[in-house]
Amino acid sequence: MIRVAVGADGARTYLVDLPPEALPAVRRRDLAAAWDAARQAATDSAWGVARGFRFRRPDGSVLDLALRDRDAACWAGAVDLTVGMETTYGL
C-alpha cells in the first residue's frame, strides 16, 4: 500500500495508494512520543531529510504534499523513528 523512494540526497517520497482521509487515527501516546522525539532531535540539530507524499484518490487523481522545511522534516523524522512512516498508521 505504501512504497518509498529514496533520492541521492536521502530525501524520501512516499507513494500511498490511499487518500489522506482514509488513514487511521493516531493514538495520543504515539503523538506524545513523536513530539518528545522531535523536540530532542531539534535540540540536537538533527533536522532530518525532506519528505514528499503522493496520495492516490479512488478516481485516480493524486494529492502531493511536500515537507521541506527543517521543522517539518524534524517532525517527520521523529514519527518515522517512533512508529514508522512506511505504514498507514505512521503516515
N, CA, C and O atoms as a Tinker XYZ file with bonds, in Angstrom:
   364  protein
     1  N      0.807000   -1.182000    0.000000    73     2
     2  CA     0.000000    0.000000    0.000000    64     1     3
     3  C      0.864000    1.266000    0.000000    63     2     4     5
     4  O      0.449000    2.295000   -0.533000    81     3
     5  N      2.075000    1.198000    0.599000    73     3     6
     6  CA     2.985000    2.345000    0.621000    64     5     7
     7  C      4.331000    1.897000    0.075000    63     6     8     9
     8  O      4.922000    0.916000    0.528000    81     7
     9  N      4.791000    2.651000   -0.914000    73     7    10
    10  CA     6.134000    2.409000   -1.456000    64     9    11
    11  C      6.961000    3.646000   -1.133000    63    10    12    13
    12  O      6.443000    4.762000   -1.092000    81    11
    13  N      8.252000    3.431000   -0.905000    73    11    14
    14  CA     9.128000    4.542000   -0.548000    64    13    15
    15  C     10.275000    4.603000   -1.548000    63    14    16    17
    16  O     10.947000    3.606000   -1.812000    81    15
    17  N     10.481000    5.794000   -2.095000    73    15    18
    18  CA    11.621000    6.040000   -2.986000    64    17    19
    19  C     12.577000    6.963000   -2.227000    63    18    20    21
    20  O     12.153000    7.937000   -1.605000    81    19
    21  N     13.865000    6.645000   -2.288000    73    19    22
    22  CA    14.872000    7.449000   -1.600000    64    21    23
    23  C     15.785000    8.073000   -2.646000    63    22    24    25
    24  O     16.357000    7.373000   -3.482000    81    23
    25  N     15.916000    9.400000   -2.592000    73    23    26
    26  CA    16.768000   10.126000   -3.523000    64    25    27
    27  C     18.228000   10.065000   -3.115000    63    26    28    29
    28  O     18.557000    9.629000   -2.012000    81    27
    29  N     19.095000   10.500000   -4.004000    73    27    30
    30  CA    20.530000   10.503000   -3.740000    64    29    31
    31  C     20.876000   11.351000   -2.523000    63    30    32    33
    32  O     21.856000   11.072000   -1.833000    81    31
    33  N     20.082000   12.383000   -2.254000    73    31    34
    34  CA    20.329000   13.257000   -1.103000    64    33    35
    35  C     19.672000   12.746000    0.172000    63    34    36    37
    36  O     19.731000   13.407000    1.210000    81    35
    37  N     19.050000   11.576000    0.102000    73    35    38
    38  CA    18.386000   10.994000    1.263000    64    37    39
    39  C     16.923000   11.366000    1.390000    63    38    40    41
    40  O     16.216000   10.810000    2.231000    81    39
    41  N     16.453000   12.300000    0.567000    73    39    42
    42  CA    15.044000   12.684000    0.611000    64    41    43
    43  C     14.177000   11.465000    0.311000    63    42    44    45
    44  O     14.538000   10.616000   -0.505000    81    43
    45  N     13.040000   11.393000    0.976000    73    43    46
    46  CA    12.141000   10.246000    0.807000    64    45    47
    47  C     10.828000   10.690000    0.200000    63    46    48    49
    48  O     10.293000   11.748000    0.534000    81    47
    49  N     10.322000    9.867000   -0.692000    73    47    50
    50  CA     8.994000   10.095000   -1.256000    64    49    51
    51  C      8.154000    8.860000   -0.978000    63    50    52    53
    52  O      8.540000    7.737000   -1.302000    81    51
    53  N      7.006000    9.091000   -0.373000    73    51    54
    54  CA     6.085000    8.015000   -0.022000    64    53    55
    55  C      4.959000    8.005000   -1.048000    63    54    56    57
    56  O      4.261000    9.003000   -1.228000    81    55
    57  N      4.790000    6.875000   -1.716000    73    55    58
    58  CA     3.725000    6.697000   -2.705000    64    57    59
    59  C      2.637000    5.869000   -2.031000    63    58    60    61
    60  O      2.824000    4.689000   -1.735000    81    59
    61  N      1.509000    6.507000   -1.800000    73    59    62
    62  CA     0.454000    5.917000   -0.973000    64    61    63
    63  C     -0.780000    5.665000   -1.829000    63    62    64    65
    64  O     -1.300000    6.582000   -2.465000    81    63
    65  N     -1.242000    4.432000   -1.842000    73    63    66
    66  CA    -2.405000    4.069000   -2.643000    64    65    67
    67  C     -3.725000    4.342000   -1.931000    63    66    68    69
    68  O     -4.700000    3.618000   -2.133000    81    67
    69  N     -3.762000    5.378000   -1.103000    73    67    70
    70  CA    -4.963000    5.798000   -0.384000    64    69    71
    71  C     -5.000000    7.320000   -0.351000    63    70    72    73
    72  O     -3.956000    7.967000   -0.440000    81    71
    73  N     -6.185000    7.894000   -0.225000    73    71    74
    74  CA    -6.248000    9.341000    0.027000    64    73    75
    75  C     -5.936000    9.589000    1.512000    63    74    76    77
    76  O     -6.118000    8.689000    2.332000    81    75
    77  N     -5.470000   10.789000    1.867000    73    75    78
    78  CA    -5.115000   11.066000    3.269000    64    77    79
    79  C     -6.256000   10.811000    4.253000    63    78    80    81
    80  O     -6.022000   10.354000    5.372000    81    79
    81  N     -7.480000   11.105000    3.841000    73    79    82
    82  CA    -8.607000   10.930000    4.763000    64    81    83
    83  C     -8.897000    9.464000    5.078000    63    82    84    85
    84  O     -9.668000    9.182000    5.995000    81    83
    85  N     -8.306000    8.532000    4.348000    73    83    86
    86  CA    -8.509000    7.113000    4.618000    64    85    87
    87  C     -7.496000    6.559000    5.624000    63    86    88    89
    88  O     -7.591000    5.398000    6.021000    81    87
    89  N     -6.532000    7.381000    6.037000    73    87    90
    90  CA    -5.537000    6.931000    7.004000    64    89    91
    91  C     -6.167000    6.824000    8.386000    63    90    92    93
    92  O     -7.091000    7.572000    8.707000    81    91
    93  N     -5.673000    5.899000    9.207000    73    91    94
    94  CA    -6.266000    5.719000   10.540000    64    93    95
    95  C     -5.907000    6.861000   11.495000    63    94    96    97
    96  O     -4.928000    7.579000   11.294000    81    95
    97  N     -6.715000    7.002000   12.520000    73    95    98
    98  CA    -6.431000    7.966000   13.585000    64    97    99
    99  C     -5.207000    7.495000   14.366000    63    98   100   101
   100  O     -4.886000    6.306000   14.384000    81    99
   101  N     -4.534000    8.437000   15.005000    73    99   102
   102  CA    -3.314000    8.134000   15.758000    64   101   103
   103  C     -3.602000    8.247000   17.253000    63   102   104   105
   104  O     -4.280000    9.171000   17.703000    81   103
   105  N     -3.076000    7.292000   18.007000    73   103   106
   106  CA    -3.264000    7.319000   19.459000    64   105   107
   107  C     -2.479000    8.469000   20.091000    63   106   108   109
   108  O     -1.395000    8.822000   19.628000    81   107
   109  N     -3.026000    9.029000   21.123000    73   107   110
   110  CA    -2.412000   10.162000   21.818000    64   109   111
   111  C     -0.996000    9.841000   22.299000    63   110   112   113
   112  O     -0.102000   10.680000   22.192000    81   111
   113  N     -0.790000    8.651000   22.819000    73   111   114
   114  CA     0.542000    8.303000   23.337000    64   113   115
   115  C      1.582000    8.282000   22.225000    63   114   116   117
   116  O      2.743000    8.619000   22.460000    81   115
   117  N      1.180000    7.887000   21.008000    73   115   118
   118  CA     2.115000    7.878000   19.890000    64   117   119
   119  C      2.447000    9.298000   19.441000    63   118   120   121
   120  O      3.585000    9.584000   19.071000    81   119
   121  N      1.454000   10.186000   19.473000    73   119   122
   122  CA     1.724000   11.596000   19.172000    64   121   123
   123  C      2.674000   12.195000   20.210000    63   122   124   125
   124  O      3.584000   12.948000   19.864000    81   123
   125  N      2.459000   11.859000   21.476000    73   123   126
   126  CA     3.325000   12.376000   22.537000    64   125   127
   127  C      4.748000   11.860000   22.378000    63   126   128   129
   128  O      5.703000   12.615000   22.561000    81   127
   129  N      4.901000   10.590000   22.041000    73   127   130
   130  CA     6.242000   10.027000   21.842000    64   129   131
   131  C      6.942000   10.694000   20.658000    63   130   132   133
   132  O      8.136000   10.986000   20.729000    81   131
   133  N      6.212000   10.934000   19.580000    73   131   134
   134  CA     6.798000   11.608000   18.416000    64   133   135
   135  C      7.168000   13.046000   18.769000    63   134   136   137
   136  O      8.212000   13.539000   18.343000    81   135
   137  N      6.322000   13.718000   19.544000    73   135   138
   138  CA     6.621000   15.088000   19.976000    64   137   139
   139  C      7.924000   15.121000   20.769000    63   138   140   141
   140  O      8.779000   15.973000   20.529000    81   139
   141  N      8.075000   14.194000   21.711000    73   139   142
   142  CA     9.297000   14.149000   22.509000    64   141   143
   143  C     10.512000   13.864000   21.635000    63   142   144   145
   144  O     11.567000   14.473000   21.814000    81   143
   145  N     10.366000   12.940000   20.692000    73   143   146
   146  CA    11.485000   12.609000   19.780000    64   145   147
   147  C     11.831000   13.800000   18.890000    63   146   148   149
   148  O     13.007000   14.061000   18.637000    81   147
   149  N     10.819000   14.524000   18.415000    73   147   150
   150  CA    11.069000   15.697000   17.567000    64   149   151
   151  C     11.749000   16.803000   18.360000    63   150   152   153
   152  O     12.661000   17.458000   17.854000    81   151
   153  N     11.322000   17.012000   19.574000    73   151   154
   154  CA    11.941000   18.042000   20.414000    64   153   155
   155  C     13.405000   17.710000   20.676000    63   154   156   157
   156  O     14.262000   18.592000   20.630000    81   155
   157  N     13.695000   16.432000   20.952000    73   155   158
   158  CA    15.082000   16.031000   21.185000    64   157   159
   159  C     15.909000   16.182000   19.905000    63   158   160   161
   160  O     17.045000   16.652000   19.952000    81   159
   161  N     15.349000   15.789000   18.779000    73   159   162
   162  CA    16.071000   15.927000   17.500000    64   161   163
   163  C     16.375000   17.391000   17.206000    63   162   164   165
   164  O     17.472000   17.712000   16.750000    81   163
   165  N     15.422000   18.281000   17.458000    73   163   166
   166  CA    15.643000   19.709000   17.226000    64   165   167
   167  C     16.720000   20.235000   18.166000    63   166   168   169
   168  O     17.569000   21.026000   17.754000    81   167
   169  N     16.694000   19.809000   19.410000    73   167   170
   170  CA    17.721000   20.214000   20.371000    64   169   171
   171  C     19.106000   19.783000   19.892000    63   170   172   173
   172  O     20.092000   20.495000   20.080000    81   171
   173  N     19.161000   18.601000   19.269000    73   171   174
   174  CA    20.422000   18.053000   18.753000    64   173   175
   175  C     20.744000   18.551000   17.347000    63   174   176   177
   176  O     21.745000   18.137000   16.762000    81   175
   177  N     19.908000   19.434000   16.798000    73   175   178
   178  CA    20.052000   19.932000   15.414000    64   177   179
   179  C     20.058000   18.792000   14.395000    63   178   180   181
   180  O     20.732000   18.873000   13.368000    81   179
   181  N     19.314000   17.746000   14.681000    73   179   182
   182  CA    19.160000   16.609000   13.767000    64   181   183
   183  C     17.855000   16.815000   13.004000    63   182   184   185
   184  O     16.825000   16.235000   13.348000    81   183
   185  N     17.908000   17.645000   11.968000    73   183   186
   186  CA    16.690000   18.108000   11.307000    64   185   187
   187  C     16.047000   17.081000   10.399000    63   186   188   189
   188  O     14.871000   17.231000   10.069000    81   187
   189  N     16.745000   16.062000    9.985000    73   187   190
   190  CA    16.143000   15.054000    9.121000    64   189   191
   191  C     16.176000   15.459000    7.657000    63   190   192   193
   192  O     16.815000   16.443000    7.286000    81   191
   193  N     15.494000   14.706000    6.851000    73   191   194
   194  CA    15.510000   14.893000    5.399000    64   193   195
   195  C     14.146000   15.367000    4.907000    63   194   196   197
   196  O     13.133000   15.195000    5.585000    81   195
   197  N     14.136000   15.952000    3.743000    73   195   198
   198  CA    12.873000   16.347000    3.112000    64   197   199
   199  C     12.071000   15.089000    2.783000    63   198   200   201
   200  O     12.629000   14.036000    2.475000    81   199
   201  N     10.772000   15.228000    2.855000    73   199   202
   202  CA     9.894000   14.097000    2.550000    64   201   203
   203  C      8.736000   14.578000    1.684000    63   202   204   205
   204  O      8.183000   15.660000    1.885000    81   203
   205  N      8.397000   13.752000    0.734000    73   203   206
   206  CA     7.260000   14.033000   -0.129000    64   205   207
   207  C      6.266000   12.897000   -0.035000    63   206   208   209
   208  O      6.626000   11.756000    0.253000    81   207
   209  N      5.023000   13.222000   -0.280000    73   207   210
   210  CA     3.952000   12.230000   -0.210000    64   209   211
   211  C      3.075000   12.386000   -1.439000    63   210   212   213
   212  O      2.690000   13.498000   -1.801000    81   211
   213  N      2.769000   11.288000   -2.068000    73   211   214
   214  CA     1.825000   11.288000   -3.191000    64   213   215
   215  C      0.713000   10.313000   -2.833000    63   214   216   217
   216  O      0.898000    9.096000   -2.825000    81   215
   217  N     -0.444000   10.886000   -2.538000    73   215   218
   218  CA    -1.626000   10.104000   -2.175000    64   217   219
   219  C     -2.496000    9.916000   -3.414000    63   218   220   221
   220  O     -2.780000   10.872000   -4.135000    81   219
   221  N     -2.912000    8.682000   -3.650000    73   219   222
   222  CA    -3.780000    8.389000   -4.790000    64   221   223
   223  C     -5.222000    8.302000   -4.327000    63   222   224   225
   224  O     -5.550000    7.587000   -3.380000    81   223
   225  N     -6.069000    9.039000   -5.010000    73   223   226
   226  CA    -7.501000    9.041000   -4.706000    64   225   227
   227  C     -8.191000    7.926000   -5.511000    63   226   228   229
   228  O     -7.641000    7.455000   -6.507000    81   227
   229  N     -9.384000    7.505000   -5.085000    73   227   230
   230  CA   -10.093000    6.430000   -5.780000    64   229   231
   231  C    -10.349000    6.718000   -7.262000    63   230   232   233
   232  O    -10.431000    5.791000   -8.067000    81   231
   233  N    -10.475000    7.998000   -7.623000    73   231   234
   234  CA   -10.725000    8.331000   -9.029000    64   233   235
   235  C     -9.445000    8.374000   -9.868000    63   234   236   237
   236  O     -9.490000    8.684000  -11.058000    81   235
   237  N     -8.301000    8.061000   -9.242000    73   235   238
   238  CA    -7.033000    8.041000   -9.965000    64   237   239
   239  C     -6.242000    9.332000   -9.864000    63   238   240   241
   240  O     -5.062000    9.356000  -10.213000    81   239
   241  N     -6.863000   10.406000   -9.394000    73   239   242
   242  CA    -6.122000   11.660000   -9.219000    64   241   243
   243  C     -5.176000   11.518000   -8.028000    63   242   244   245
   244  O     -5.313000   10.595000   -7.225000    81   243
   245  N     -4.224000   12.428000   -7.919000    73   243   246
   246  CA    -3.259000   12.371000   -6.828000    64   245   247
   247  C     -3.231000   13.695000   -6.068000    63   246   248   249
   248  O     -3.574000   14.752000   -6.599000    81   247
   249  N     -2.817000   13.602000   -4.833000    73   247   250
   250  CA    -2.581000   14.769000   -3.990000    64   249   251
   251  C     -1.126000   14.691000   -3.548000    63   250   252   253
   252  O     -0.714000   13.712000   -2.924000    81   251
   253  N     -0.349000   15.719000   -3.870000    73   251   254
   254  CA     1.057000   15.767000   -3.490000    64   253   255
   255  C      1.230000   16.690000   -2.293000    63   254   256   257
   256  O      0.613000   17.752000   -2.214000    81   255
   257  N      2.072000   16.271000   -1.376000    73   255   258
   258  CA     2.395000   17.053000   -0.196000    64   257   259
   259  C      3.897000   16.968000    0.004000    63   258   260   261
   260  O      4.475000   15.883000   -0.076000    81   259
   261  N      4.536000   18.103000    0.263000    73   259   262
   262  CA     5.984000   18.122000    0.479000    64   261   263
   263  C      6.291000   18.727000    1.838000    63   262   264   265
   264  O      5.766000   19.784000    2.188000    81   263
   265  N      7.140000   18.058000    2.598000    73   263   266
   266  CA     7.646000   18.577000    3.869000    64   265   267
   267  C      9.117000   18.898000    3.651000    63   266   268   269
   268  O      9.964000   18.007000    3.712000    81   267
   269  N      9.419000   20.142000    3.402000    73   267   270
   270  CA    10.774000   20.531000    3.041000    64   269   271
   271  C     11.453000   21.435000    4.071000    63   270   272   273
   272  O     12.682000   21.501000    4.118000    81   271
   273  N     10.656000   22.139000    4.904000    73   271   274
   274  CA    11.324000   22.999000    5.883000    64   273   275
   275  C     11.863000   22.125000    7.023000    63   274   276   277
   276  O     11.398000   21.003000    7.224000    81   275
   277  N     12.825000   22.637000    7.750000    73   275   278
   278  CA    13.522000   21.794000    8.716000    64   277   279
   279  C     12.639000   21.365000    9.879000    63   278   280   281
   280  O     12.819000   20.263000   10.398000    81   279
   281  N     11.698000   22.189000   10.304000    73   279   282
   282  CA    10.813000   21.772000   11.393000    64   281   283
   283  C      9.931000   20.601000   10.970000    63   282   284   285
   284  O      9.761000   19.640000   11.720000    81   283
   285  N      9.371000   20.687000    9.763000    73   283   286
   286  CA     8.531000   19.600000    9.260000    64   285   287
   287  C      9.350000   18.333000    9.049000    63   286   288   289
   288  O      8.886000   17.233000    9.351000    81   287
   289  N     10.570000   18.483000    8.530000    73   287   290
   290  CA    11.445000   17.328000    8.332000    64   289   291
   291  C     11.816000   16.698000    9.670000    63   290   292   293
   292  O     11.902000   15.476000    9.789000    81   291
   293  N     12.033000   17.537000   10.669000    73   291   294
   294  CA    12.350000   17.043000   12.011000    64   293   295
   295  C     11.175000   16.250000   12.579000    63   294   296   297
   296  O     11.360000   15.168000   13.137000    81   295
   297  N      9.969000   16.792000   12.434000    73   295   298
   298  CA     8.771000   16.102000   12.906000    64   297   299
   299  C      8.595000   14.766000   12.190000    63   298   300   301
   300  O      8.346000   13.745000   12.831000    81   299
   301  N      8.721000   14.770000   10.874000    73   299   302
   302  CA     8.545000   13.531000   10.108000    64   301   303
   303  C      9.589000   12.499000   10.505000    63   302   304   305
   304  O      9.279000   11.313000   10.614000    81   303
   305  N     10.824000   12.939000   10.721000    73   303   306
   306  CA    11.870000   12.014000   11.158000    64   305   307
   307  C     11.545000   11.403000   12.510000    63   306   308   309
   308  O     11.805000   10.222000   12.741000    81   307
   309  N     10.975000   12.205000   13.406000    73   307   310
   310  CA    10.599000   11.701000   14.725000    64   309   311
   311  C      9.470000   10.676000   14.616000    63   310   312   313
   312  O      9.495000    9.644000   15.286000    81   311
   313  N      8.493000   10.963000   13.780000    73   311   314
   314  CA     7.408000    9.998000   13.570000    64   313   315
   315  C      7.968000    8.702000   12.987000    63   314   316   317
   316  O      7.592000    7.607000   13.406000    81   315
   317  N      8.864000    8.840000   12.023000    73   315   318
   318  CA     9.472000    7.657000   11.412000    64   317   319
   319  C     10.227000    6.843000   12.457000    63   318   320   321
   320  O     10.174000    5.613000   12.445000    81   319
   321  N     10.920000    7.515000   13.348000    73   319   322
   322  CA    11.689000    6.851000   14.397000    64   321   323
   323  C     10.791000    6.157000   15.413000    63   322   324   325
   324  O     11.110000    5.062000   15.877000    81   323
   325  N      9.677000    6.779000   15.757000    73   323   326
   326  CA     8.840000    6.229000   16.829000    64   325   327
   327  C      7.826000    5.195000   16.351000    63   326   328   329
   328  O      7.663000    4.159000   16.997000    81   327
   329  N      7.146000    5.445000   15.245000    73   327   330
   330  CA     6.126000    4.494000   14.794000    64   329   331
   331  C      6.347000    3.984000   13.377000    63   330   332   333
   332  O      5.725000    3.001000   12.971000    81   331
   333  N      7.216000    4.633000   12.626000    73   331   334
   334  CA     7.496000    4.198000   11.252000    64   333   335
   335  C      6.533000    4.816000   10.256000    63   334   336   337
   336  O      5.316000    4.750000   10.428000    81   335
   337  N      7.089000    5.417000    9.214000    73   335   338
   338  CA     6.244000    6.070000    8.218000    64   337   339
   339  C      5.999000    5.199000    6.987000    63   338   340   341
   340  O      5.459000    5.672000    5.987000    81   339
   341  N      6.388000    3.956000    7.057000    73   339   342
   342  CA     6.125000    3.057000    5.928000    64   341   343
   343  C      4.860000    2.251000    6.155000    63   342   344   345
   344  O      4.612000    1.252000    5.480000    81   343
   345  N      4.061000    2.702000    7.119000    73   343   346
   346  CA     2.771000    2.061000    7.402000    64   345   347
   347  C      1.682000    3.132000    7.322000    63   346   348   349
   348  O      1.968000    4.322000    7.459000    81   347
   349  N      0.462000    2.720000    7.105000    73   347   350
   350  CA    -0.625000    3.700000    7.076000    64   349   351
   351  C     -0.787000    4.349000    8.439000    63   350   352   353
   352  O     -1.143000    5.525000    8.513000    81   351
   353  N     -0.541000    3.626000    9.509000    73   351   354
   354  CA    -0.653000    4.214000   10.846000    64   353   355
   355  C      0.420000    5.288000   11.046000    63   354   356   357
   356  O      0.126000    6.349000   11.598000    81   355
   357  N      1.619000    5.042000   10.620000    73   355   358
   358  CA     2.696000    6.017000   10.773000    64   357   359
   359  C      2.488000    7.273000    9.958000    63   358   360   361
   360  O      2.877000    8.365000   10.371000    81   359
   361  N      1.872000    7.114000    8.799000    73   359   362
   362  CA     1.585000    8.300000    7.985000    64   361   363
   363  C      0.507000    9.131000    8.632000    63   362   364
   364  O      0.126000   10.173000    8.097000    81   363
